[in-house]
Amino acid sequence: MSMVGFLREAVKRFCKDRSGNVMMMFGIALVPLIGVAGAAVDYSRASNVRQALNAAIDSAALMAARDAQKLTDAELIDRINAWVRDNLPASARDEFTGATVKIDRQGRTVAIEATAQVPMAIVRVLGTDTLKVSSTSQSTWGTNTIELALVLDNTGSMAQKDKMTALKAAATDLINIMKDAATETDQIRISIVPFNTQVRIARTFQNAQWLRFGLIRDVSCNSSKTKCTDARTGSTISDLDGLSCTTKNGKTTCTQSLSKTSWAKTSEGCVTDRDQNYDVRDGGVYTDSQQQYPGYWCTQSTLAEILPLTSDWSTLTSRVNSMTPVGATNVTIGAAWGWATLTPGAPFSEAKPATEPRLKKYMILLTDGDNTQNRWDGNGSSSSSAVDARTKLACANIKADGINLYTIRVMDGNASMLRDCASRTDMYYEVKQASDLSPVFKAIASEISQVRLTQ
């Protein structure tokens, strides 16, 4: 029964009652009953005002986001206060004394806190003249900036079934979508990280503190030491600098040490996995050799170089078109270097800090096969669970660093690992045939480019 109905029934019973105590009892009871009923009415009014205040400052916040770049702080605050007052009920409008407005032009946010005093009608007799209601809201303006790493499998199997051709076309489509989406200089920047078992970087880095040399590999040579091969991979060695051989009991064994000079030759510039567990991390203290990135002989000299973050769209397209499918698969090193392009400091310096206002970081990691070889494990042809384990750790660390990770499996590869690597299950894509690559890249590009708008 409602309070009004209760009072109506009570009055009827009082009128019919002939007992001598009823009038006194009813009179005593009537005061708190009226107070309760009055409080219900007044608090209902206050609730309505609170709802109106919520709506008023929400709309004021949206208006402020729209006009923030055209108005000074003082002008914006005046407009917010006028907007809130005009959208309040008449009963509370005169009691609104102004909102507290905080404008952060670096972070592009407007925070509003407003209060209104609602006059009490019936509860006033109990000593409460007004009831304060409050509300807060915040809005942002402008656009997000995007940093995106394209980590692309450039292994030999990408030459099969038209996969590399389709990848180049799809990546170019994505670059063009991002180009069209950018409304400000450097609003969207992209890096490209081609990988097989290694990555390749510009040889101008040869004197960088974070790069080290001197790794040794086992080498098989003929008796005259004029023809040698890498004992692990079987690849022919054309540069015999650093070769050292010993003969014992009629058996000759050889090793080769990589010098900075050899690494910087035209056909080199490759980098292998860092020492564990730095192979699945980013950055480090580069006075410690274990944390430095080891220069290594290129198993395939045609591997395209990493391109750090840039908004030079023609350079991005050119780098994509230079990719050549060759070699075995080490997804870990691709992921680690994609991560490196998205973080400030060595080995690259183009990325902005993650604390930069309105900055979103993304990685698209694509592969068409199983992990087969890294610096320590695998034979280059069979799937290696040890290499998979390193990839899983790298993915976990990348996501923990706040990077949004998409993964794409092209026909073959460890589906479970790649699905788990993705930031969400709907950020994992399976491509059944090469022609499906372009629609997938367009879908991802569209999703990322929409984030450039205020969210």
C-alpha positions in Angstrom: 0.0 0.0 0.0 1.3 3.5 -0.8 1.9 6.1 1.9 -1.1 8.2 0.6 -3.4 5.1 0.8 -2.2 4.3 4.3 -3.0 7.8 5.5 -6.4 7.7 3.8 -7.3 4.5 5.6 -6.0 5.8 8.9 -8.2 8.9 8.7 -11.3 6.8 7.9 -10.7 4.6 10.9 -10.2 7.7 13.1 -13.6 9.2 11.9 -15.4 6.0 12.7 -13.8 5.3 16.1 -15.6 6.4 19.3 -13.0 5.5 21.8 -11.8 8.3 24.0 -8.1 7.6 23.5 -8.2 7.5 19.7 -8.0 11.2 19.0 -5.0 11.6 21.3 -3.2 8.5 19.9 -3.9 9.5 16.3 -2.6 13.0 16.9 0.6 11.7 18.3 1.0 9.2 15.5 0.1 11.7 12.8 3.2 13.9 13.2 5.8 11.2 12.3 3.5 9.8 9.6 3.3 13.2 7.9 7.1 13.5 8.3 7.7 10.2 6.6 5.3 11.0 3.8 6.9 14.4 3.4 10.4 13.0 3.3 9.3 10.5 0.6 8.0 13.4 -1.5 11.0 15.6 -0.9 13.5 12.8 -1.6 11.7 11.8 -4.7 12.1 15.4 -5.9 15.8 15.3 -5.1 16.2 12.0 -7.0 14.6 13.7 -10.1 16.9 16.6 -9.8 19.9 14.3 -9.5 18.9 12.5 -12.7 18.5 15.9 -14.4 21.9 17.0 -13.1 23.5 13.8 -14.4 22.0 14.3 -17.9 22.9 18.0 -17.8 26.6 17.5 -17.1 26.9 14.5 -19.4 25.7 16.7 -22.3 27.8 19.6 -21.1 30.9 17.3 -21.1 30.1 16.2 -24.7 29.6 19.9 -25.7 32.9 20.8 -24.0 34.8 18.0 -25.9 33.4 19.4 -29.2 34.3 23.0 -28.5 37.5 22.6 -26.4 39.8 23.3 -29.3 38.0 26.5 -30.2 37.5 28.1 -26.8 39.8 29.3 -24.0 39.6 27.7 -20.6 37.5 30.6 -19.2 35.1 30.6 -22.2 34.7 26.8 -21.9 33.9 27.0 -18.2 31.3 29.7 -18.7 29.7 27.7 -21.4 29.6 24.5 -19.3 28.0 26.3 -16.4 25.4 27.9 -18.6 24.7 24.6 -20.3 24.2 22.8 -16.9 22.0 25.6 -15.5 19.8 25.7 -18.6 19.2 21.9 -18.4 18.2 21.8 -14.7 14.6 21.9 -13.4 13.4 25.3 -12.5 13.2 24.4 -8.8 16.9 23.6 -8.7 18.2 26.1 -11.3 18.5 29.0 -8.8 20.3 26.8 -6.3 23.0 25.8 -8.8 26.1 27.8 -7.9 28.4 26.5 -10.7 30.4 23.4 -11.6 34.0 22.6 -10.8 35.7 22.1 -14.2 39.2 20.7 -14.7 40.6 21.0 -18.2 43.7 19.0 -19.2 44.8 20.2 -22.6 47.8 17.9 -22.7 45.6 14.8 -21.9 42.7 16.3 -23.9 40.2 15.8 -21.1 37.4 17.8 -19.5 36.3 16.7 -16.0 33.1 18.3 -14.5 31.7 18.0 -11.0 28.5 19.8 -10.2 26.2 20.1 -7.2 22.7 21.5 -6.8 20.8 22.3 -3.6 17.2 21.0 -3.8 14.8 23.1 -1.6 12.8 20.9 0.8 9.1 21.4 1.2 7.7 19.2 4.0 11.0 18.1 5.6 11.8 21.8 6.2 9.7 21.6 9.4 12.2 19.0 10.6 15.1 21.4 10.2 16.4 20.5 6.7 16.0 23.3 4.3 17.8 21.8 1.3 19.3 18.6 0.1 22.5 18.6 -1.9 22.8 16.3 -4.9 26.0 15.8 -6.9 27.2 14.3 -10.2 30.5 14.0 -12.2 31.4 13.4 -15.8 34.4 13.4 -18.0 35.0 13.6 -21.8 37.9 13.6 -24.1 38.5 15.4 -27.4 40.7 15.0 -30.4 42.1 11.8 -31.8 44.2 8.9 -30.7 47.6 8.3 -32.0 48.5 4.8 -33.3 51.7 2.8 -33.3 51.5 -0.5 -35.2 54.1 -3.2 -35.8 53.7 -5.5 -38.7 55.6 -8.7 -37.8 55.6 -10.7 -41.0 56.8 -14.3 -41.7 59.3 -14.2 -44.5 60.3 -17.9 -44.4 60.7 -20.1 -47.4 57.2 -21.7 -47.1 55.7 -18.2 -47.8 56.8 -18.8 -51.4 54.2 -21.6 -51.7 50.6 -21.3 -52.8 50.9 -17.6 -53.6 51.2 -16.6 -49.9 54.0 -14.0 -50.2 52.3 -12.3 -53.2 49.0 -12.2 -51.2 50.8 -10.9 -48.1 52.4 -8.1 -50.0 49.0 -7.0 -51.4 47.3 -7.3 -48.1 49.9 -5.4 -46.2 49.8 -2.7 -48.9 46.0 -2.5 -48.5 46.5 -2.0 -44.7 49.1 0.7 -45.2 46.7 2.6 -47.6 43.8 2.3 -45.1 46.0 3.7 -42.4 47.2 6.5 -44.7 43.7 7.5 -45.5 42.6 7.3 -41.8 45.4 9.7 -40.6 44.2 13.2 -40.1 47.4 14.6 -38.5 51.1 14.3 -39.2 52.5 11.1 -37.5 49.1 10.3 -36.1 49.5 6.7 -37.4 53.0 5.2 -37.7 53.8 1.7 -38.7 56.9 -0.5 -38.4 57.7 -3.6 -40.5 59.5 -6.6 -39.0 60.3 -9.3 -41.6 61.6 -12.5 -39.9 62.7 -16.1 -40.4 65.0 -17.6 -37.8 66.7 -14.1 -37.6 65.9 -10.5 -38.2 68.1 -8.1 -40.3 68.9 -4.5 -39.3 70.7 -1.6 -40.9 74.5 -2.1 -40.8 74.9 1.5 -39.6 74.1 0.0 -36.1 77.4 -1.7 -36.0 78.8 0.6 -33.2 75.6 0.6 -31.1 76.1 -0.2 -27.5 73.3 -2.7 -27.5 74.8 -4.8 -30.2 77.5 -7.4 -29.6 79.8 -9.6 -31.7 82.1 -12.5 -31.2 79.6 -15.4 -31.3 81.2 -18.6 -32.5 79.7 -21.3 -34.7 80.9 -24.8 -35.6 82.0 -25.2 -39.2 82.7 -28.2 -41.4 85.4 -27.7 -44.0 87.2 -29.8 -46.6 90.8 -30.8 -46.1 92.1 -27.7 -47.9 89.7 -25.4 -45.9 88.6 -23.8 -49.2 85.0 -25.0 -48.9 83.1 -24.7 -45.6 79.6 -25.0 -44.4 77.7 -24.1 -41.2 77.7 -27.4 -39.2 74.2 -26.8 -37.9 72.4 -25.5 -40.9 74.5 -26.9 -43.7 74.5 -23.5 -45.4 77.6 -22.6 -47.5 80.0 -20.1 -45.9 81.4 -17.6 -48.4 83.3 -15.4 -45.9 85.9 -17.3 -44.0 87.0 -14.4 -41.7 87.5 -15.6 -38.2 87.9 -19.3 -39.2 90.0 -21.3 -36.8 90.8 -25.0 -37.2 92.6 -27.7 -35.2 93.6 -31.2 -36.1 93.8 -33.9 -33.5 94.2 -37.6 -34.1 93.8 -37.0 -37.8 90.5 -35.2 -37.4 90.1 -31.5 -38.2 87.5 -29.4 -36.4 86.8 -25.8 -37.2 85.0 -22.8 -35.6 84.3 -19.3 -36.8 84.0 -16.1 -34.8 82.0 -13.2 -36.1 83.7 -9.8 -36.1 82.1 -6.4 -36.3 83.7 -5.9 -39.7 82.4 -9.2 -41.1 78.9 -8.4 -39.8 78.8 -5.0 -41.5 79.6 -6.4 -44.9 77.0 -5.8 -47.6 75.7 -9.4 -47.3 75.3 -9.3 -43.5 73.6 -7.3 -40.8 71.6 -10.1 -39.2 70.8 -10.6 -35.5 69.9 -13.8 -33.6 68.1 -14.4 -30.3 69.4 -12.7 -27.2 70.6 -14.9 -24.3 67.8 -16.5 -22.4 65.6 -15.1 -20.8 66.3 -11.8 -22.5 65.2 -13.3 -25.7 61.6 -12.9 -24.7 62.0 -9.4 -23.2 62.4 -5.9 -24.4 65.2 -3.5 -23.6 67.9 -4.0 -21.0 71.1 -2.8 -19.5 73.4 -2.9 -22.5 76.7 -2.7 -20.5 75.8 -6.4 -19.7 76.8 -8.6 -22.7 74.1 -11.1 -21.8 71.5 -8.4 -22.5 73.0 -7.2 -25.7 71.6 -8.2 -29.1 74.0 -10.7 -30.8 75.0 -9.9 -34.3 75.1 -13.2 -36.4 75.9 -14.5 -39.8 72.9 -14.2 -42.1 71.6 -17.6 -43.0 69.9 -15.9 -45.9 71.3 -12.5 -47.0 68.1 -11.6 -48.9 66.0 -11.2 -45.7 64.5 -7.7 -45.8 65.6 -5.2 -43.1 63.4 -4.1 -40.2 61.8 -0.7 -40.9 61.3 1.3 -37.6 58.1 3.2 -37.0 57.4 5.8 -39.7 54.5 7.5 -41.4 56.4 7.6 -44.7 53.8 5.6 -46.6 55.9 5.1 -49.8 58.8 3.8 -47.8 56.5 1.4 -46.0 55.1 0.1 -49.2 58.6 -0.2 -50.7 59.8 -2.3 -47.7 56.8 -4.6 -48.0 57.5 -5.1 -51.7 61.2 -5.9 -51.0 60.3 -9.0 -48.8 61.6 -12.3 -50.0 60.5 -15.7 -48.7 63.5 -17.7 -47.5 64.6 -19.7 -44.5 63.1 -21.5 -41.4 60.8 -20.2 -38.7 61.4 -18.5 -35.4 58.3 -16.6 -34.4 59.9 -15.5 -31.1 62.5 -13.3 -32.6 59.9 -11.6 -34.9 57.7 -10.9 -31.9 60.6 -9.6 -29.8 61.8 -7.2 -32.4 58.2 -6.1 -33.2 57.9 -5.2 -29.5 61.3 -3.4 -29.7 59.9 -1.1 -32.5 57.0 -0.2 -30.2 59.0 0.9 -27.2 61.2 4.0 -26.8 64.9 3.6 -26.3 67.4 1.2 -27.7 67.5 -0.6 -30.1 65.1 1.9 -31.7 64.1 5.4 -30.5 61.0 6.2 -32.7 58.3 5.0 -30.4 56.6 7.2 -27.8 56.3 6.2 -24.1 53.3 4.2 -23.2 52.3 7.0 -20.9 51.8 9.4 -23.8 48.2 10.7 -23.7 45.8 9.0 -26.1 48.4 6.6 -27.5 47.4 3.1 -28.7 50.0 0.4 -29.5 49.3 -2.6 -31.7 51.1 -5.6 -33.2 50.0 -7.8 -36.1 51.9 -11.1 -35.9 51.6 -13.3 -39.0 53.1 -16.7 -39.7 52.4 -19.6 -42.0 54.2 -22.4 -40.2 55.5 -24.1 -37.1 58.4 -22.9 -35.1 61.4 -24.9 -36.4 64.6 -23.3 -35.2 66.1 -20.7 -32.9 69.6 -20.0 -31.7 69.6 -23.1 -29.5 66.9 -25.6 -30.6 65.3 -27.1 -33.7 66.6 -28.5 -37.0 64.9 -26.0 -39.3 62.4 -28.4 -40.7 60.5 -30.1 -37.9 58.2 -28.4 -35.3 60.1 -27.5 -32.1 58.2 -27.4 -28.8 61.2 -25.7 -27.2 60.9 -22.8 -29.7 57.1 -22.7 -29.1 57.7 -22.2 -25.4 59.9 -19.1 -26.1 57.2 -17.7 -28.4 54.5 -18.1 -25.7 56.7 -16.3 -23.2 57.3 -13.4 -25.6 53.6 -13.1 -26.4 52.7 -13.0 -22.7 55.3 -10.3 -22.0 54.1 -8.2 -25.0 50.5 -8.3 -23.8 51.6 -7.5 -20.3 53.3 -4.4 -21.6 49.9 -3.1 -22.8 50.3 -3.9 -26.5 47.2 -5.1 -28.4 48.3 -8.2 -30.2 46.6 -9.6 -33.3 47.8 -13.0 -34.6 47.2 -14.5 -38.1 47.8 -18.1 -39.0 48.1 -18.6 -42.7 47.1 -22.2 -43.6 49.7 -23.9 -41.3 51.3 -23.4 -37.9 50.5 -23.9 -34.3 46.9 -22.7 -34.0 46.7 -23.2 -30.3 49.9 -21.2 -29.6 48.8 -18.3 -31.9 45.3 -18.2 -30.5 46.7 -17.9 -27.0 49.2 -15.3 -28.2 46.4 -12.9 -29.3 45.1 -10.4 -26.8 41.6 -11.7 -27.3 40.2 -14.8 -29.1 38.5 -12.5 -31.6 42.0 -11.0 -32.4 43.1 -14.3 -33.7 42.5 -15.1 -37.4 42.8 -18.3 -39.4 43.4 -17.8 -43.2 42.6 -20.9 -45.2 43.8 -19.7 -48.5 46.1 -16.8 -49.6 43.3 -14.8 -51.2 41.7 -14.4 -47.7 44.6 -12.4 -46.4 43.5 -9.1 -47.9 40.0 -9.2 -46.3 41.6 -10.1 -42.9 44.1 -7.2 -43.1 41.4 -4.8 -44.2 39.2 -5.9 -41.2 42.0 -5.4 -38.8 43.0 -2.1 -40.4 39.5 -0.8 -40.2 39.2 -1.8 -36.5 42.5 -0.1 -35.6 41.9 3.0 -37.6 38.5 3.6 -35.9 40.4 3.8 -32.6 42.0 7.0 -33.8 38.7 8.6 -33.0 37.9 9.7 -29.4 37.1 6.8 -27.1 
